[in-house]
Amino acid sequence: MTDTSSNKAMLLRRVNDMELIPYAASNTAPPGTCLIRIKSVGICGSDVHYFKHGKIGDFILRAPMVIGHEASGVVEAIGSGVTNVAVGDTVAMEPNVTCGLCEQCKAGKYNLCPSVQFFATPPIHGALQNFVLHPGKLCFKLPPGMDTEQGAMCEPLSCAVYACGKEKANVKPGQAVAVHGAGPIGSMVSMVAAGLGARTVILCDISKERLKMASSRLSKAGTHFQFVNTSALSPEKTAEEIRKLAGGRDVDSTIDACGAESAITAAILSTKPGGTVCLIGMGAPKVNIPLLSASIREVDLVGVFRYRNTYPTCIELISSGKVDVKSLITHRYTFENGSILEAFEACEKGVGKDGKPSGKCMINITDSFKSKL
């Protein structure tokens, strides 16, 4: 039995009201579950959005909620029936808990389950706490050499892996791929596309600083990366620049990781007939785009909602060195109230107190909890 009596959690009570407080936690693992001692939690833009606005679309904070969904830790206890991990294993935790019984789950599209329970999506509590119970089937053992920061990064990396995969952009060796948005997700999409063998990856953004950061992250990946500052370009000019960098032709697929209307327009215009534009970015609910151009050239527009069946691929890409998620972590914080609030501020403002641009902010938890047999 594990002593969880000193468990603390970062509780979001309402907009701009969040505090690290004592919080009750289970000290045993029921059948099919694992008790995880959390070690690393990444801060996502959605976490910040709930903190500052209290909602994302139809997901509205109506009661206090523990924040955090990008998590990794060590297995402290396992319930009966769990065979894929053992006590002491370091694991990444997929936050999608689904019913397994609905039409979408039975079709293998479990990320679309209407009853999904996802860490830190109201009203489900998240993982920025010392201990969390989680289904064993959603805990993925990390190989030697992978740490909990990399494990936590499997969650945002999953969005990139899913977007680049066969069901979506279907990136293949030798292809030219364009990516819009040079933030953490766009950078990871670029890394994954490279890891899947793309010959050229063209990364676009309106921010010179983000492009500079992305260039330094991607410089060691080995693929032919190109960068386009679109701040002064129309969508049509952006498309022309993309074609030029792709060798004078349209790219095979485009992944939008920013959600801007201008980016989606440029994506449609610069993707080849029969190609795919994959939409990850969450922008305005309604946008004006050249739909006829997509229709008559059979450019498929495909959406993405989170991900499915991605964690094994994420772990392989990271452990093999094909994707360097560590390069995306710009700031690290401790599991203390002031430090966590500082992390959220850095994510919101896009710059840390050190004056450096913020990419991924990581909170690392150290503790002195002891197991009791």
Secondary structure, DSSP 8 states (H G I E B T S, - for coil): -B--TT-EEEEEEETTEEEEEE----SS--TTEEEEEEEEEEE-HHHHHHHHHSEETTEE--S-EE---EEEEEEEEE-TT--S--TT-EEEE--EE--S-SHHHHTT-GGG-TT-EETTSTTS--S-BSEEEEEGGGEEE--TT--HHHHHTHHHHHHHHHHHSTTTT---TT-EEEEE--SHHHHHHHHHHHHTT-SEEEEEES-HHHHHHHHHHHTTS-SEEEEEE-TT--HHHHHHHHHHHTTSS-EEEEEESS--HHHHHHHHHHEEEEEEEEE-----SS----HHHHHHTT-EEEE--S-SS-HHHHHHHHHTTSS-GGGGEEEEEESSHHHHHHHHHHHHHTB-TTS-B-SEEEEE------B--
